[in-house]
Amino acid sequence: MQLHEFERGLHGRVAIVTGAAIGNGRAFCERLAEEGASIVIADVADASATADAVRAIGAEVLVVQVDVTNPDSVAAMVAATMSRFGRIDILVHNVGHYSELPFDLLTYDEWTCTMRLTLDSLYFTIRAVLPHMKKAGFGRIISFSSDTVWLGTPYLTHYVTAKMGVIGLTRSLASEVGKHGITINTISVGLTATQRPAGDAVSQSILESILPAQAVHRADEPEDIANVVAFLALPASGIITGQTINVDGGVARH
Ligand SMILES: NC(=O)c1ccc[n+]([C@@H]2O[C@H](COP(=O)([O-])OP(=O)(O)OC[C@H]3O[C@@H](n4cnc5c(N)ncnc54)[C@H](O)[C@@H]3O)[C@@H](O)[C@H]2O)c1
């Protein structure tokens, strides 16, 4: 690997980041912009603060209001991106859904909501960007799993099931798209500083089970994860695919 490939960064590349209005998603937009990418800031909520932050870095920005659980809305996001930039190099699908419920209280509505926001949305967004990536012979798809899949954390059956699904999709699809120059990886995220557990009994027990399981006893910062997103997005990372990268303070070493 030659150093100049890293130095070129993401200049000329276009990245869609979903769930970009706050938290981790905003950090990903800023980090990719620092590497030179143009950013499509996609969220169901007002993302103007992220847009201001990314413009301040000097990157080109397109803000798209999207509901990633609606395939028509996702198609419109992709059409708007192609119309503005003419290419989609990177998809960072950050939207997820987190709730804590003992299995006895886990309603079918909450189960399906978790699957729709975590897995259906991943399916819809990948399906929408893949034709453009295949045509270009280049693509980087990055999604997010969770350290709770390794711990089997209680009260998260729905969440852990969905986040294991993300890993399965990543492993299988990587085999199909590699020949098109497309990589797909998932980052297994640890307890992150953006998360604000309610402090009730369930949240407290989850906190108490996760932090001691880490080798580094602090929560992830969004920037910890953003650095890995930027690395996986680089053209020079093209040999890394189908992987689950654990960014979790060492939980997955067990
Ligand atoms: N925060 C953590 O501790 C943690 C731990 C492990 C994994 N993760 C994963 O990391 C990712 C980001 O986590 P976070 O805590 O920053 O998320 P978050 O819940 O704070 O932010 C999610 C963003 O998605 C947007 N969104 C929600 N529904 C949407 C929809 N239908 N269409 C478009 N946008 C929608 C929200 O408006 C919000 O801006 C998720 O996939 C999450 O599961 C987070």
The ligand as an SDF file (V2000), in Angstrom:
LIG
                    3D

 44 48  0  0  0  0  0  0  0  0999 V2000
  -25.3140    4.9570   21.0880 N   0  0  0  0  0  0  0  0  0  0  0  0
  -24.8670    3.7550   21.4560 C   0  0  0  0  0  0  0  0  0  0  0  0
  -24.4540    3.5050   22.6160 O   0  0  0  0  0  0  0  0  0  0  0  0
  -24.8040    2.6610   20.4320 C   0  0  0  0  0  0  0  0  0  0  0  0
  -24.3000    1.4060   20.8140 C   0  0  0  0  0  0  0  0  0  0  0  0
  -24.2620    0.3880   19.8540 C   0  0  0  0  0  0  0  0  0  0  0  0
  -24.7230    0.6330   18.5730 C   0  0  0  0  0  0  0  0  0  0  0  0
  -25.2070    1.8670   18.2550 N   0  0  0  0  0  0  0  0  0  0  0  0
  -25.6990    2.0590   16.8960 C   0  0  0  0  0  0  0  0  0  0  0  0
  -25.1020    3.2110   16.3100 O   0  0  0  0  0  0  0  0  0  0  0  0
  -26.0480    3.8650   15.4610 C   0  0  0  0  0  0  0  0  0  0  0  0
  -26.2500    5.3090   15.8870 C   0  0  0  0  0  0  0  0  0  0  0  0
  -26.5680    5.3650   17.2270 O   0  0  0  0  0  0  0  0  0  0  0  0
  -26.9520    6.7510   17.9010 P   0  0  0  0  0  0  0  0  0  0  0  0
  -27.1370    6.4740   19.3560 O   0  0  0  0  0  0  0  0  0  0  0  0
  -26.0410    7.8560   17.4550 O   0  0  0  0  0  0  0  0  0  0  0  0
  -28.3780    6.9510   17.2230 O   0  0  0  0  0  0  0  0  0  0  0  0
  -29.4840    8.0150   17.5430 P   0  0  0  0  0  0  0  0  0  0  0  0
  -30.6950    7.2230   17.8730 O   0  0  0  0  0  0  0  0  0  0  0  0
  -28.9810    9.0200   18.5130 O   0  0  0  0  0  0  0  0  0  0  0  0
  -29.6420    8.7500   16.1370 O   0  0  0  0  0  0  0  0  0  0  0  0
  -30.3360    8.1670   15.1400 C   0  0  0  0  0  0  0  0  0  0  0  0
  -30.6590    9.2280   14.0590 C   0  0  0  0  0  0  0  0  0  0  0  0
  -31.4840    8.5350   13.1540 O   0  0  0  0  0  0  0  0  0  0  0  0
  -32.5710    9.3980   12.7950 C   0  0  0  0  0  0  0  0  0  0  0  0
  -33.7020    8.5640   12.3800 N   0  0  0  0  0  0  0  0  0  0  0  0
  -34.5160    7.8420   13.1760 C   0  0  0  0  0  0  0  0  0  0  0  0
  -35.4680    7.2190   12.4230 N   0  0  0  0  0  0  0  0  0  0  0  0
  -35.2280    7.5680   11.1340 C   0  0  0  0  0  0  0  0  0  0  0  0
  -35.8510    7.2480    9.9090 C   0  0  0  0  0  0  0  0  0  0  0  0
  -36.9470    6.4510    9.8490 N   0  0  0  0  0  0  0  0  0  0  0  0
  -35.3510    7.7580    8.7660 N   0  0  0  0  0  0  0  0  0  0  0  0
  -34.2540    8.5730    8.8040 C   0  0  0  0  0  0  0  0  0  0  0  0
  -33.6310    8.9330    9.9480 N   0  0  0  0  0  0  0  0  0  0  0  0
  -34.1040    8.4240   11.1030 C   0  0  0  0  0  0  0  0  0  0  0  0
  -32.8580   10.2160   14.0400 C   0  0  0  0  0  0  0  0  0  0  0  0
  -33.5840   11.3970   13.7170 O   0  0  0  0  0  0  0  0  0  0  0  0
  -31.4480   10.4510   14.5740 C   0  0  0  0  0  0  0  0  0  0  0  0
  -30.9030   11.6460   14.0170 O   0  0  0  0  0  0  0  0  0  0  0  0
  -27.3280    3.0330   15.5330 C   0  0  0  0  0  0  0  0  0  0  0  0
  -27.3670    2.1110   14.4700 O   0  0  0  0  0  0  0  0  0  0  0  0
  -27.1870    2.3380   16.8670 C   0  0  0  0  0  0  0  0  0  0  0  0
  -27.9460    1.1440   16.9340 O   0  0  0  0  0  0  0  0  0  0  0  0
  -25.2580    2.8770   19.1430 C   0  0  0  0  0  0  0  0  0  0  0  0
  1  2  1  0
  2  3  2  0
  2  4  1  0
  4  5  1  0
  4 44  2  0
  5  6  2  0
  6  7  1  0
  7  8  2  0
  8  9  1  0
  8 44  1  0
  9 10  1  0
  9 42  1  0
 10 11  1  0
 11 12  1  0
 11 40  1  0
 12 13  1  0
 13 14  1  0
 14 15  2  0
 14 16  1  0
 14 17  1  0
 17 18  1  0
 18 19  2  0
 18 20  1  0
 18 21  1  0
 21 22  1  0
 22 23  1  0
 23 24  1  0
 23 38  1  0
 24 25  1  0
 25 26  1  0
 25 36  1  0
 26 27  1  0
 26 35  1  0
 27 28  2  0
 28 29  1  0
 29 30  1  0
 29 35  2  0
 30 31  1  0
 30 32  2  0
 32 33  1  0
 33 34  2  0
 34 35  1  0
 36 37  1  0
 36 38  1  0
 38 39  1  0
 40 41  1  0
 40 42  1  0
 42 43  1  0
M  CHG  2   8   1  16  -1
M  END
$$$$
